[in-house]
Amino acid sequence: MSPWWKPLLVATAAFAALLAADATVETTCKAAAATDDRVDYGFCVSELSKHRDSPGADAWGLAKVAANLGVNNAGGAVRDAEALLAGPPPGAGEGADGAKTKAALGQCRRLYFDMELALAGAYDDIDARDYAAGKEMAVEGIALARRCDAVFAEAGMPSLLARRAEYAQQITVLCIAITDLIE
């Protein structure tokens, strides 16, 4: 028969590991925010803590988590654009405004698809420890999100994917800042 305290010891060790993982996310986010003014510490902790690969990850692992979150967001933007394209144009009739909305959504769908590929490339490069190439791919991702916002602005309407663009820029800046901590 095993001693009564063994399950308590195992539970205590598991709890300590959980606390250490949270400290790693918080410590990495604090360092990233200290080195890059664009990093929002609260956003960093909140988003990285949600991902299944974050507990116990070092800065290298967390940079990949940030890239992966960017890939997921870009894929979500593609699906959002496709859903909007499948229905009647939001907030516009079937006339010229509807055509402009659909054209802008079509361009943004392609831009976010390219962003998904760029951030997947950033993930792969960071995973291969080619940090310069990973950051270059992430920077490309930021530019693609901004181009989508510009497409809507040129059409004279607010972006229907603004929430996705804001998240994309924040998570991509975070990926770059954490990657800078590794080098």
C-alpha beads as a LAMMPS data file, in Angstrom:
LAMMPS data file: protein, C-alpha beads

183 atoms
182 bonds

1 atom types
1 bond types

-500.0 500.0 xlo xhi
-500.0 500.0 ylo yhi
-500.0 500.0 zlo zhi

Masses

1 110.0

Atoms # bond

1 1 1 0.000 0.000 0.000
2 1 1 1.371 3.431 -0.893
3 1 1 1.699 6.167 1.712
4 1 1 -1.238 8.580 2.048
5 1 1 0.895 11.570 1.110
6 1 1 1.926 10.401 -2.389
7 1 1 -1.263 11.669 -4.117
8 1 1 -0.860 14.971 -2.252
9 1 1 2.757 15.228 -3.440
10 1 1 1.735 14.551 -7.052
11 1 1 -1.048 17.162 -6.856
12 1 1 1.330 19.713 -5.345
13 1 1 3.916 19.086 -8.082
14 1 1 1.262 19.477 -10.792
15 1 1 0.069 22.741 -9.250
16 1 1 3.649 24.047 -9.059
17 1 1 4.185 23.181 -12.728
18 1 1 1.013 25.060 -13.658
19 1 1 2.174 28.132 -11.742
20 1 1 5.597 27.957 -13.383
21 1 1 4.001 27.809 -16.841
22 1 1 1.931 30.912 -16.114
23 1 1 5.047 32.657 -14.851
24 1 1 6.819 31.815 -18.121
25 1 1 4.039 33.410 -20.192
26 1 1 3.925 36.428 -17.897
27 1 1 7.709 36.775 -17.788
28 1 1 7.999 36.518 -21.559
29 1 1 5.177 39.017 -22.089
30 1 1 6.758 41.430 -19.625
31 1 1 10.106 41.198 -21.438
32 1 1 8.455 41.593 -24.858
33 1 1 6.509 44.666 -23.698
34 1 1 9.672 46.156 -22.214
35 1 1 11.587 45.798 -25.478
36 1 1 8.809 46.746 -27.937
37 1 1 6.384 49.579 -27.161
38 1 1 3.824 48.101 -29.566
39 1 1 3.318 45.010 -27.360
40 1 1 0.240 45.119 -25.136
41 1 1 1.161 43.124 -22.024
42 1 1 -2.454 42.270 -21.139
43 1 1 -3.188 41.080 -24.673
44 1 1 0.016 39.023 -24.656
45 1 1 -0.767 37.208 -21.409
46 1 1 -4.414 36.712 -22.305
47 1 1 -3.825 35.303 -25.770
48 1 1 -0.768 33.166 -25.073
49 1 1 -2.324 31.693 -21.937
50 1 1 -5.279 30.376 -23.960
51 1 1 -3.141 28.186 -26.218
52 1 1 -2.572 24.543 -25.366
53 1 1 1.157 24.723 -26.186
54 1 1 1.908 27.632 -23.833
55 1 1 2.250 25.839 -20.488
56 1 1 5.925 25.127 -19.994
57 1 1 6.968 26.771 -23.278
58 1 1 10.082 28.901 -23.406
59 1 1 10.382 32.055 -25.548
60 1 1 11.025 29.941 -28.659
61 1 1 7.836 27.969 -28.033
62 1 1 5.822 31.109 -27.264
63 1 1 7.005 32.808 -30.471
64 1 1 5.655 29.792 -32.356
65 1 1 2.411 29.979 -30.374
66 1 1 2.011 33.631 -31.394
67 1 1 2.649 32.736 -35.049
68 1 1 0.124 29.894 -34.797
69 1 1 -2.482 32.218 -33.282
70 1 1 -1.873 34.558 -36.218
71 1 1 -2.384 31.689 -38.679
72 1 1 -5.656 30.792 -36.952
73 1 1 -6.863 34.418 -37.019
74 1 1 -5.990 34.818 -40.710
75 1 1 -7.835 31.585 -41.499
76 1 1 -10.819 32.903 -39.543
77 1 1 -10.721 36.118 -41.581
78 1 1 -10.764 34.086 -44.805
79 1 1 -13.815 32.171 -43.561
80 1 1 -15.511 35.422 -42.423
81 1 1 -14.952 36.988 -45.845
82 1 1 -16.248 33.869 -47.608
83 1 1 -19.373 33.854 -45.442
84 1 1 -20.000 37.535 -46.161
85 1 1 -19.422 36.974 -49.880
86 1 1 -21.926 34.110 -49.906
87 1 1 -24.772 36.329 -48.695
88 1 1 -26.149 39.707 -49.620
89 1 1 -23.609 42.519 -49.177
90 1 1 -23.762 43.722 -45.561
91 1 1 -25.069 47.249 -45.206
92 1 1 -25.301 47.790 -48.930
93 1 1 -27.870 47.191 -51.581
94 1 1 -27.387 45.185 -54.738
95 1 1 -26.160 48.246 -56.667
96 1 1 -22.748 49.829 -56.935
97 1 1 -22.223 49.863 -53.164
98 1 1 -22.936 46.142 -52.991
99 1 1 -20.491 45.474 -55.804
100 1 1 -17.818 47.594 -54.073
101 1 1 -18.377 45.710 -50.817
102 1 1 -18.098 42.331 -52.523
103 1 1 -14.988 43.429 -54.436
104 1 1 -13.336 44.630 -51.217
105 1 1 -14.237 41.389 -49.443
106 1 1 -12.847 39.346 -52.328
107 1 1 -9.551 41.228 -52.230
108 1 1 -9.329 40.895 -48.455
109 1 1 -10.089 37.185 -48.608
110 1 1 -7.057 36.765 -50.869
111 1 1 -4.917 39.025 -48.654
112 1 1 -5.814 37.070 -45.524
113 1 1 -5.159 33.798 -47.320
114 1 1 -1.694 35.147 -48.163
115 1 1 -1.316 36.247 -44.546
116 1 1 -2.194 32.746 -43.374
117 1 1 0.613 31.402 -45.582
118 1 1 3.063 34.096 -44.439
119 1 1 2.457 33.379 -40.755
120 1 1 2.663 29.626 -41.345
121 1 1 6.023 30.366 -42.958
122 1 1 6.999 32.465 -39.931
123 1 1 6.090 29.527 -37.687
124 1 1 8.183 27.140 -39.783
125 1 1 11.160 29.520 -39.879
126 1 1 11.046 30.137 -36.126
127 1 1 10.711 26.394 -35.553
128 1 1 13.838 25.887 -37.688
129 1 1 15.509 28.641 -35.617
130 1 1 15.871 30.909 -38.643
131 1 1 14.673 33.907 -36.668
132 1 1 15.450 36.589 -39.250
133 1 1 13.396 34.786 -41.904
134 1 1 10.586 34.178 -39.400
135 1 1 10.414 37.858 -38.501
136 1 1 10.472 38.808 -42.185
137 1 1 7.470 36.572 -42.848
138 1 1 5.652 38.030 -39.824
139 1 1 6.309 41.589 -41.041
140 1 1 4.761 40.574 -44.361
141 1 1 1.693 39.425 -42.418
142 1 1 1.274 42.852 -40.817
143 1 1 1.500 44.511 -44.227
144 1 1 -1.205 42.233 -45.627
145 1 1 -3.628 43.111 -42.812
146 1 1 -2.992 46.813 -43.415
147 1 1 -3.580 46.354 -47.138
148 1 1 -7.006 44.893 -46.406
149 1 1 -7.889 47.932 -44.293
150 1 1 -6.702 50.132 -47.170
151 1 1 -8.899 48.245 -49.656
152 1 1 -11.988 49.101 -47.614
153 1 1 -10.832 52.698 -47.103
154 1 1 -10.330 53.122 -50.862
155 1 1 -13.856 51.814 -51.395
156 1 1 -15.072 54.500 -48.974
157 1 1 -16.384 52.147 -46.312
158 1 1 -15.335 50.832 -42.922
159 1 1 -13.595 47.479 -42.965
160 1 1 -15.864 44.522 -42.363
161 1 1 -12.805 42.652 -41.076
162 1 1 -11.469 45.382 -38.765
163 1 1 -11.538 43.149 -35.677
164 1 1 -9.487 40.518 -37.504
165 1 1 -7.027 43.168 -38.726
166 1 1 -6.506 44.588 -35.247
167 1 1 -5.908 41.127 -33.789
168 1 1 -3.598 40.218 -36.688
169 1 1 -1.422 43.250 -36.104
170 1 1 -1.230 42.714 -32.339
171 1 1 -0.443 38.993 -32.491
172 1 1 2.096 39.463 -35.278
173 1 1 3.889 42.265 -33.419
174 1 1 3.919 39.945 -30.424
175 1 1 5.454 37.145 -32.499
176 1 1 8.204 39.487 -33.697
177 1 1 8.886 40.880 -30.204
178 1 1 9.143 37.427 -28.634
179 1 1 11.391 36.265 -31.473
180 1 1 13.633 39.260 -30.749
181 1 1 13.994 37.959 -27.177
182 1 1 15.440 34.682 -28.476
183 1 1 18.174 36.172 -30.633

Bonds

1 1 1 2
2 1 2 3
3 1 3 4
4 1 4 5
5 1 5 6
6 1 6 7
7 1 7 8
8 1 8 9
9 1 9 10
10 1 10 11
11 1 11 12
12 1 12 13
13 1 13 14
14 1 14 15
15 1 15 16
16 1 16 17
17 1 17 18
18 1 18 19
19 1 19 20
20 1 20 21
21 1 21 22
22 1 22 23
23 1 23 24
24 1 24 25
25 1 25 26
26 1 26 27
27 1 27 28
28 1 28 29
29 1 29 30
30 1 30 31
31 1 31 32
32 1 32 33
33 1 33 34
34 1 34 35
35 1 35 36
36 1 36 37
37 1 37 38
38 1 38 39
39 1 39 40
40 1 40 41
41 1 41 42
42 1 42 43
43 1 43 44
44 1 44 45
45 1 45 46
46 1 46 47
47 1 47 48
48 1 48 49
49 1 49 50
50 1 50 51
51 1 51 52
52 1 52 53
53 1 53 54
54 1 54 55
55 1 55 56
56 1 56 57
57 1 57 58
58 1 58 59
59 1 59 60
60 1 60 61
61 1 61 62
62 1 62 63
63 1 63 64
64 1 64 65
65 1 65 66
66 1 66 67
67 1 67 68
68 1 68 69
69 1 69 70
70 1 70 71
71 1 71 72
72 1 72 73
73 1 73 74
74 1 74 75
75 1 75 76
76 1 76 77
77 1 77 78
78 1 78 79
79 1 79 80
80 1 80 81
81 1 81 82
82 1 82 83
83 1 83 84
84 1 84 85
85 1 85 86
86 1 86 87
87 1 87 88
88 1 88 89
89 1 89 90
90 1 90 91
91 1 91 92
92 1 92 93
93 1 93 94
94 1 94 95
95 1 95 96
96 1 96 97
97 1 97 98
98 1 98 99
99 1 99 100
100 1 100 101
101 1 101 102
102 1 102 103
103 1 103 104
104 1 104 105
105 1 105 106
106 1 106 107
107 1 107 108
108 1 108 109
109 1 109 110
110 1 110 111
111 1 111 112
112 1 112 113
113 1 113 114
114 1 114 115
115 1 115 116
116 1 116 117
117 1 117 118
118 1 118 119
119 1 119 120
120 1 120 121
121 1 121 122
122 1 122 123
123 1 123 124
124 1 124 125
125 1 125 126
126 1 126 127
127 1 127 128
128 1 128 129
129 1 129 130
130 1 130 131
131 1 131 132
132 1 132 133
133 1 133 134
134 1 134 135
135 1 135 136
136 1 136 137
137 1 137 138
138 1 138 139
139 1 139 140
140 1 140 141
141 1 141 142
142 1 142 143
143 1 143 144
144 1 144 145
145 1 145 146
146 1 146 147
147 1 147 148
148 1 148 149
149 1 149 150
150 1 150 151
151 1 151 152
152 1 152 153
153 1 153 154
154 1 154 155
155 1 155 156
156 1 156 157
157 1 157 158
158 1 158 159
159 1 159 160
160 1 160 161
161 1 161 162
162 1 162 163
163 1 163 164
164 1 164 165
165 1 165 166
166 1 166 167
167 1 167 168
168 1 168 169
169 1 169 170
170 1 170 171
171 1 171 172
172 1 172 173
173 1 173 174
174 1 174 175
175 1 175 176
176 1 176 177
177 1 177 178
178 1 178 179
179 1 179 180
180 1 180 181
181 1 181 182
182 1 182 183
